[in-house]
Structure formats: C-alpha cells, structure tokens
C-alpha cells in the first residue's frame, strides 16, 4: 500500500482544512483579480466618454430613419472598448505580480500596443502561477501533486496508478483502484464520507 505523504512530514498547521493544495493562491477568481482602481477608472472614463460622445459626435447630415440607433450603438461600442481596455490593464497589473514577471515592462507593453494586441501577447507568453510547498517552501507550478524536494503531497492521487483524482472520488477513474484503501492525510480527507 502506498501512502499519501511518503515523507511522513506533518502538514502545515496554518493550512486551511478545505484547501487541498495548501499554498494555493487566493486570487484564482478572475473578477477578484481586477483591482478597485481599475474598476473606478473604467467607470469614470465610461461616464466621461458617454458625455463627450453624446455632446460632440455630430449627427449625420441627412437624418434617415434609425440614425439615432446607430449613433448610440457607436457610442456604446466605443465606451465598452475603453472600459474593457482599462479593466484589462488592471487585471494584468495584478496578474503580473502573482506570476513574478516584470510589472513595468508588461504594463508598458499592454498599454502601448494598439488594439489590445499587448493583452493578447501577454496572455500568450505569461508564466505559470507558482505556489509554495507548505512543508519546505519550494516554489512549484500550480497543479503539482508532489513536491520534488520533500515528497510532500499537495493534491490527491491514486495509490496505484498515481494519476490525479478528485477529493470526492471513491474510485480512480483511470484504473478503478479503491482510493479509500490509500492512507490519505487528514488534510485531504476533509470531504470523506467516513466518520
């Protein structure tokens, strides 16, 4: 029988019981990644752009039926594009720090490159999120099951085929092994049905 935590080290006492990866970032939700300054700036710029475009965008010379609808669709499109651009800048400013990349460089690239191309480039070349092992503090990529330095188990795996499983699975989806037979550490058995 293969054990869940081969090193025999005690889990980090500061880890939350429901947190299967121990040191997983709390900012994994996309909306929480957008800072307040970015949301407020997007709102102010949107209101300012609505006022500006409504007052300074001249109506067409020949007013055909439906000209007002196309006028407002254009204004709405421009305001949405400006607000989305500002929100993307805010997201990148926070995500760059989380991934340990140079903040000033990426903010400059995203802000200066036209048409949101800088944002596309950022999302294509950004580095993976790094987490720390709760046992030895080694930096690991997110989704790692075992720490390569101390063999501390960060996420549940099957004891037979060693593939990742969900914490609520009773049997491995790959090989059919009874996961309950594996000696899972208490921090990974939070949602277990056994009392």
DRENDOGU-621379 format. One line per field, with one value per residue (C-alpha): residue number from 1; residue in three letters; x, y, z. Coordinates in nm, 3 decimals, decimal comma. Each point is the difference from the previous one (the first is absolute). Example, Ala and Ser with C-alpha at 12.3 -4.5 7.8 and 13.67 -1.06 7.14 Angstrom:
resi	1 | 2
resn	ala | ser
xx	1,230 | 0,137
yy	-0,450 | 0,344
zz	0,780 | -0,066
END
This chain:
resi	1 | 2 | 3 | 4 | 5 | 6 | 7 | 8 | 9 | 10 | 11 | 12 | 13 | 14 | 15 | 16 | 17 | 18 | 19 | 20 | 21 | 22 | 23 | 24 | 25 | 26 | 27 | 28 | 29 | 30 | 31 | 32 | 33 | 34 | 35 | 36 | 37 | 38 | 39 | 40 | 41 | 42 | 43 | 44 | 45 | 46 | 47 | 48 | 49 | 50 | 51 | 52 | 53 | 54 | 55 | 56 | 57 | 58 | 59 | 60 | 61 | 62 | 63 | 64 | 65 | 66 | 67 | 68 | 69 | 70 | 71 | 72 | 73 | 74 | 75 | 76 | 77 | 78 | 79 | 80 | 81 | 82 | 83 | 84 | 85 | 86 | 87 | 88 | 89 | 90 | 91 | 92 | 93 | 94 | 95 | 96 | 97 | 98 | 99 | 100 | 101 | 102 | 103 | 104 | 105 | 106 | 107 | 108 | 109 | 110 | 111 | 112 | 113 | 114 | 115 | 116 | 117 | 118 | 119 | 120 | 121 | 122 | 123 | 124 | 125 | 126 | 127 | 128 | 129 | 130 | 131 | 132 | 133 | 134 | 135 | 136 | 137 | 138 | 139 | 140 | 141 | 142 | 143 | 144 | 145 | 146 | 147 | 148 | 149 | 150 | 151 | 152 | 153 | 154 | 155 | 156 | 157 | 158 | 159 | 160 | 161 | 162 | 163 | 164 | 165 | 166 | 167 | 168 | 169 | 170 | 171 | 172 | 173 | 174 | 175 | 176 | 177 | 178 | 179 | 180 | 181 | 182 | 183 | 184 | 185 | 186 | 187 | 188 | 189 | 190 | 191 | 192 | 193 | 194 | 195
resn	unk | unk | unk | unk | unk | unk | unk | unk | unk | unk | unk | unk | unk | unk | unk | unk | unk | unk | unk | unk | unk | unk | unk | unk | unk | unk | unk | unk | unk | unk | unk | unk | unk | unk | unk | unk | unk | unk | unk | unk | unk | unk | unk | unk | unk | unk | unk | unk | unk | unk | unk | unk | unk | unk | unk | unk | unk | unk | unk | unk | unk | unk | unk | unk | unk | unk | unk | unk | unk | unk | unk | unk | unk | unk | unk | unk | unk | unk | unk | unk | unk | unk | unk | unk | unk | unk | unk | unk | unk | unk | unk | unk | unk | unk | unk | unk | unk | unk | unk | unk | unk | unk | unk | unk | unk | unk | unk | unk | unk | unk | unk | unk | unk | unk | unk | unk | unk | unk | unk | unk | unk | unk | unk | unk | unk | unk | unk | unk | unk | unk | unk | unk | unk | unk | unk | unk | unk | unk | unk | unk | unk | unk | unk | unk | unk | unk | unk | unk | unk | unk | unk | unk | unk | unk | unk | unk | unk | unk | unk | unk | unk | unk | unk | unk | unk | unk | unk | unk | unk | unk | unk | unk | unk | unk | unk | unk | unk | unk | unk | unk | unk | unk | unk | unk | unk | unk | unk | unk | unk | unk | unk | unk | unk | unk | unk
xx	0,000 | 0,147 | -0,050 | -0,130 | 0,285 | 0,312 | 0,228 | -0,194 | 0,022 | -0,279 | -0,224 | 0,029 | -0,205 | -0,094 | -0,169 | -0,376 | -0,177 | -0,186 | 0,304 | 0,129 | 0,312 | 0,098 | 0,172 | -0,234 | -0,051 | -0,318 | -0,024 | -0,103 | -0,339 | 0,021 | -0,218 | 0,198 | 0,311 | -0,126 | 0,111 | -0,239 | 0,193 | -0,054 | -0,375 | -0,038 | 0,211 | -0,202 | -0,325 | 0,124 | 0,137 | -0,326 | -0,214 | 0,237 | 0,002 | -0,380 | -0,029 | 0,270 | -0,128 | -0,360 | 0,083 | 0,279 | -0,084 | -0,182 | -0,324 | 0,000 | -0,083 | -0,293 | -0,199 | -0,133 | -0,232 | 0,198 | 0,295 | -0,039 | 0,031 | 0,323 | 0,128 | -0,053 | 0,138 | 0,322 | 0,021 | -0,067 | 0,266 | 0,263 | -0,080 | 0,008 | 0,334 | 0,154 | -0,132 | 0,115 | 0,346 | 0,030 | -0,128 | 0,252 | 0,280 | -0,112 | -0,015 | 0,346 | 0,145 | -0,109 | 0,060 | 0,358 | 0,090 | -0,159 | 0,209 | 0,326 | 0,043 | 0,133 | -0,295 | 0,120 | 0,095 | -0,331 | -0,210 | 0,186 | -0,048 | -0,372 | -0,063 | 0,199 | -0,072 | -0,311 | -0,331 | 0,056 | 0,283 | 0,216 | -0,262 | -0,009 | 0,381 | -0,004 | -0,253 | 0,201 | 0,341 | -0,079 | 0,173 | -0,188 | -0,125 | 0,245 | -0,103 | 0,212 | 0,022 | -0,151 | 0,264 | 0,332 | -0,099 | 0,134 | -0,160 | -0,214 | -0,226 | -0,369 | -0,155 | 0,304 | -0,099 | 0,328 | 0,284 | 0,319 | 0,217 | -0,178 | -0,264 | -0,278 | -0,335 | -0,189 | -0,298 | -0,166 | 0,127 | -0,086 | 0,220 | 0,028 | 0,044 | 0,101 | -0,225 | -0,190 | -0,345 | -0,271 | -0,018 | -0,356 | 0,074 | -0,042 | 0,173 | 0,267 | -0,147 | 0,305 | 0,064 | -0,298 | 0,213 | -0,186 | 0,136 | -0,131 | 0,265 | 0,276 | 0,108 | -0,096 | 0,119 | -0,272 | 0,031 | -0,102 | -0,284 | -0,211 | -0,290 | 0,016 | -0,323 | 0,160 | -0,054
yy	0,000 | 0,335 | 0,288 | 0,342 | 0,192 | -0,208 | 0,231 | -0,042 | 0,374 | 0,168 | 0,227 | 0,373 | 0,101 | 0,329 | -0,171 | 0,021 | -0,337 | 0,039 | 0,117 | -0,306 | 0,171 | 0,179 | 0,304 | 0,055 | 0,364 | 0,154 | 0,224 | -0,278 | 0,159 | 0,220 | 0,283 | 0,028 | 0,053 | 0,337 | 0,270 | 0,264 | 0,286 | -0,158 | -0,042 | 0,359 | 0,138 | -0,202 | 0,137 | 0,361 | -0,034 | -0,164 | 0,281 | 0,261 | -0,170 | -0,024 | 0,372 | 0,091 | -0,215 | 0,102 | 0,372 | 0,011 | -0,274 | 0,183 | -0,147 | -0,104 | 0,267 | -0,192 | -0,147 | -0,329 | -0,215 | -0,185 | 0,244 | 0,039 | -0,376 | -0,023 | 0,312 | -0,165 | -0,334 | 0,174 | 0,186 | -0,317 | -0,191 | 0,268 | 0,025 | -0,378 | -0,022 | 0,270 | -0,157 | -0,349 | 0,133 | 0,162 | -0,314 | -0,209 | 0,232 | -0,047 | -0,377 | -0,016 | 0,225 | -0,246 | -0,322 | 0,099 | 0,031 | -0,337 | -0,168 | 0,173 | 0,182 | 0,357 | 0,231 | 0,318 | -0,182 | -0,183 | 0,303 | 0,199 | -0,274 | -0,039 | 0,377 | 0,104 | -0,273 | 0,102 | -0,179 | -0,225 | -0,185 | 0,046 | -0,184 | -0,286 | -0,023 | -0,001 | -0,283 | -0,204 | 0,029 | 0,038 | -0,233 | -0,262 | 0,082 | -0,109 | -0,134 | -0,089 | -0,342 | 0,034 | -0,239 | 0,131 | 0,328 | -0,113 | 0,188 | -0,232 | 0,046 | -0,009 | -0,345 | -0,190 | -0,305 | -0,062 | 0,230 | -0,121 | 0,108 | -0,155 | -0,232 | 0,186 | -0,072 | 0,310 | -0,159 | -0,343 | -0,270 | -0,364 | -0,233 | -0,248 | 0,198 | 0,334 | 0,210 | 0,296 | -0,066 | 0,221 | 0,026 | -0,141 | -0,304 | -0,343 | -0,180 | 0,108 | 0,090 | -0,139 | -0,338 | -0,060 | -0,019 | 0,049 | 0,334 | -0,058 | -0,273 | 0,259 | 0,164 | 0,356 | 0,278 | 0,170 | 0,326 | -0,187 | -0,198 | 0,301 | -0,096 | -0,373 | -0,186 | -0,208 | 0,122
zz	0,000 | -0,097 | 0,240 | -0,085 | 0,161 | -0,052 | 0,196 | 0,321 | 0,061 | 0,187 | -0,203 | 0,038 | 0,303 | -0,167 | -0,294 | -0,017 | 0,025 | -0,331 | -0,194 | -0,184 | -0,131 | 0,319 | -0,151 | -0,292 | -0,092 | 0,130 | -0,309 | -0,236 | -0,072 | -0,310 | 0,131 | 0,321 | -0,210 | -0,126 | 0,247 | 0,133 | -0,161 | -0,341 | 0,055 | 0,121 | -0,285 | -0,254 | 0,146 | -0,007 | -0,355 | -0,114 | 0,139 | -0,144 | -0,341 | -0,002 | 0,069 | -0,250 | -0,286 | 0,061 | -0,011 | -0,257 | -0,248 | -0,277 | -0,130 | -0,365 | -0,261 | -0,135 | 0,282 | -0,120 | 0,206 | 0,263 | 0,010 | 0,375 | 0,054 | -0,197 | 0,182 | 0,340 | -0,115 | -0,102 | 0,333 | 0,197 | -0,198 | 0,062 | 0,372 | 0,041 | -0,180 | 0,223 | 0,321 | -0,104 | -0,078 | 0,344 | 0,176 | -0,195 | 0,114 | 0,360 | -0,036 | -0,156 | 0,272 | 0,269 | -0,196 | -0,090 | 0,368 | 0,078 | -0,268 | 0,094 | -0,331 | -0,048 | 0,069 | -0,174 | -0,320 | -0,039 | 0,093 | -0,266 | -0,261 | 0,073 | 0,018 | -0,309 | -0,254 | -0,198 | -0,013 | 0,299 | -0,173 | 0,311 | 0,207 | -0,249 | 0,005 | 0,381 | 0,020 | -0,251 | 0,169 | 0,372 | 0,242 | 0,203 | 0,348 | 0,266 | 0,343 | 0,301 | 0,159 | 0,350 | 0,137 | -0,142 | -0,179 | -0,340 | -0,291 | -0,214 | -0,298 | 0,080 | -0,044 | 0,129 | 0,203 | 0,187 | 0,100 | -0,175 | 0,295 | 0,300 | -0,159 | 0,181 | -0,163 | -0,109 | -0,177 | 0,005 | -0,236 | -0,052 | 0,206 | -0,288 | -0,324 | 0,165 | -0,221 | 0,141 | 0,145 | 0,141 | 0,376 | -0,002 | -0,223 | 0,156 | -0,290 | -0,247 | -0,339 | -0,181 | 0,164 | 0,231 | 0,316 | 0,330 | 0,119 | 0,353 | 0,040 | -0,034 | 0,322 | -0,088 | 0,232 | 0,205 | -0,197 | -0,317 | 0,163 | 0,100 | -0,225 | 0,078 | 0,077 | 0,276 | 0,355
END
